[in-house]
Amino acid sequence: MNPAIYNLPTGYRGDTYGPIIFRFYNSSGSGINLSGVAGALQVREGQNLPILVQWLTTDNSMSITGNVVTLLPKSGSCMRMMPGNYSYDLQLISGSSIRTYVKGSLPIEGDITEI
Protein backbone atom coordinates (compact mmCIF):
# COMPACT_ATOMS: atom_id res chain seq x y z
CA MET A 1 0.00 0.00 0.00
CA ASN A 2 1.31 3.44 -0.92
CA PRO A 3 1.36 6.17 1.71
CA ALA A 4 -1.40 8.76 1.71
CA ILE A 5 -0.34 12.25 0.67
CA TYR A 6 -0.98 15.04 3.16
CA ASN A 7 0.79 18.38 2.99
CA LEU A 8 1.44 19.80 6.44
CA PRO A 9 0.28 23.31 7.37
CA THR A 10 2.67 26.12 6.48
CA GLY A 11 5.21 26.98 9.16
CA TYR A 12 7.00 30.26 9.68
CA ARG A 13 10.76 30.30 10.07
CA GLY A 14 11.68 30.59 13.75
CA ASP A 15 8.10 30.22 15.06
CA THR A 16 6.80 27.40 17.25
CA TYR A 17 5.21 24.73 15.03
CA GLY A 18 2.46 22.33 16.04
CA PRO A 19 0.79 20.43 17.45
CA ILE A 20 -0.20 18.35 14.41
CA ILE A 21 -2.69 15.48 14.81
CA PHE A 22 -3.13 12.48 12.51
CA ARG A 23 -6.06 10.06 12.93
CA PHE A 24 -5.93 6.64 11.27
CA TYR A 25 -9.00 4.66 10.15
CA ASN A 26 -9.48 1.42 8.24
CA SER A 27 -11.64 1.13 5.11
CA SER A 28 -14.73 0.47 7.30
CA GLY A 29 -14.25 3.77 9.12
CA SER A 30 -13.12 2.21 12.39
CA GLY A 31 -10.06 3.59 14.15
CA ILE A 32 -6.87 1.56 13.70
CA ASN A 33 -5.47 0.63 17.11
CA LEU A 34 -1.86 1.82 17.15
CA SER A 35 -1.21 1.09 20.83
CA GLY A 36 2.35 -0.11 21.35
CA VAL A 37 3.49 1.21 17.97
CA ALA A 38 6.58 3.44 17.68
CA GLY A 39 6.83 6.27 15.17
CA ALA A 40 9.14 8.68 13.41
CA LEU A 41 8.54 11.67 11.16
CA GLN A 42 11.53 13.36 9.54
CA VAL A 43 11.66 16.55 7.47
CA ARG A 44 14.39 16.93 4.85
CA GLU A 45 15.10 18.94 1.71
CA GLY A 46 15.07 15.67 -0.21
CA GLN A 47 15.85 11.98 0.02
CA ASN A 48 19.19 11.14 1.73
CA LEU A 49 19.80 14.79 2.71
CA PRO A 50 20.30 15.83 6.36
CA ILE A 51 17.35 15.78 8.76
CA LEU A 52 16.15 19.34 9.44
CA VAL A 53 13.52 18.55 12.08
CA GLN A 54 12.03 15.32 13.39
CA TRP A 55 9.42 13.91 15.73
CA LEU A 56 10.02 10.57 17.45
CA THR A 57 8.17 8.46 19.97
CA THR A 58 11.57 7.58 21.44
CA ASP A 59 12.21 11.20 22.50
CA ASN A 60 8.54 11.90 23.38
CA SER A 61 8.15 14.58 20.69
CA MET A 62 5.51 12.29 19.13
CA SER A 63 2.77 10.48 21.02
CA ILE A 64 0.58 7.62 19.85
CA THR A 65 -2.69 6.78 21.62
CA GLY A 66 -5.42 4.58 20.11
CA ASN A 67 -5.69 5.67 16.47
CA VAL A 68 -4.18 9.13 17.05
CA VAL A 69 -0.60 10.21 16.31
CA THR A 70 0.27 13.64 17.74
CA LEU A 71 3.31 15.68 16.77
CA LEU A 72 3.97 17.85 19.80
CA PRO A 73 4.94 21.51 19.26
CA LYS A 74 8.50 22.23 18.16
CA SER A 75 10.11 25.39 19.49
CA GLY A 76 11.07 28.20 17.17
CA SER A 77 14.75 27.34 17.63
CA CYS A 78 14.03 23.95 15.97
CA MET A 79 12.25 25.62 13.05
CA ARG A 80 15.07 27.84 11.76
CA MET A 81 15.26 26.32 8.26
CA MET A 82 15.33 28.67 5.31
CA PRO A 83 12.03 29.41 3.52
CA GLY A 84 11.17 26.65 1.09
CA ASN A 85 9.19 23.49 0.53
CA TYR A 86 10.48 20.47 2.44
CA SER A 87 9.55 16.76 2.26
CA TYR A 88 8.50 14.46 5.08
CA ASP A 89 7.12 11.03 5.71
CA LEU A 90 5.65 9.31 8.75
CA GLN A 91 6.74 5.77 9.54
CA LEU A 92 5.13 3.58 12.18
CA ILE A 93 7.04 0.61 13.59
CA SER A 94 5.47 -2.47 15.16
CA GLY A 95 7.96 -5.21 16.02
CA SER A 96 10.00 -5.81 12.86
CA SER A 97 7.33 -4.27 10.60
CA ILE A 98 7.89 -0.71 9.33
CA ARG A 99 5.20 1.04 7.33
CA THR A 100 5.10 4.52 5.81
CA TYR A 101 1.54 5.77 6.29
CA VAL A 102 1.75 9.40 5.17
CA LYS A 103 4.06 11.58 3.10
CA GLY A 104 3.98 15.11 1.77
CA SER A 105 5.49 18.53 2.05
CA LEU A 106 6.09 21.06 4.80
CA PRO A 107 6.19 24.62 3.42
CA ILE A 108 8.15 27.16 5.44
CA GLU A 109 7.69 30.87 4.89
CA GLY A 110 10.24 33.51 5.80
CA ASP A 111 9.65 35.73 8.77
CA ILE A 112 10.04 39.47 8.83
CA THR A 113 10.54 40.07 12.54
CA GLU A 114 13.65 38.59 14.18
CA ILE A 115 13.74 38.37 17.96
Secondary structure, 3 states (H helix, E strand, C coil): CCCEECCCCCEECCCCECCEEEECECCCCCECCCCCCEEEEEEECCCCCCEEEEEECCCCCEEEECCEEEECCECHHHCCCCCEEEEEEEEEEECCEEEEEEEEEEEEECCCCCC
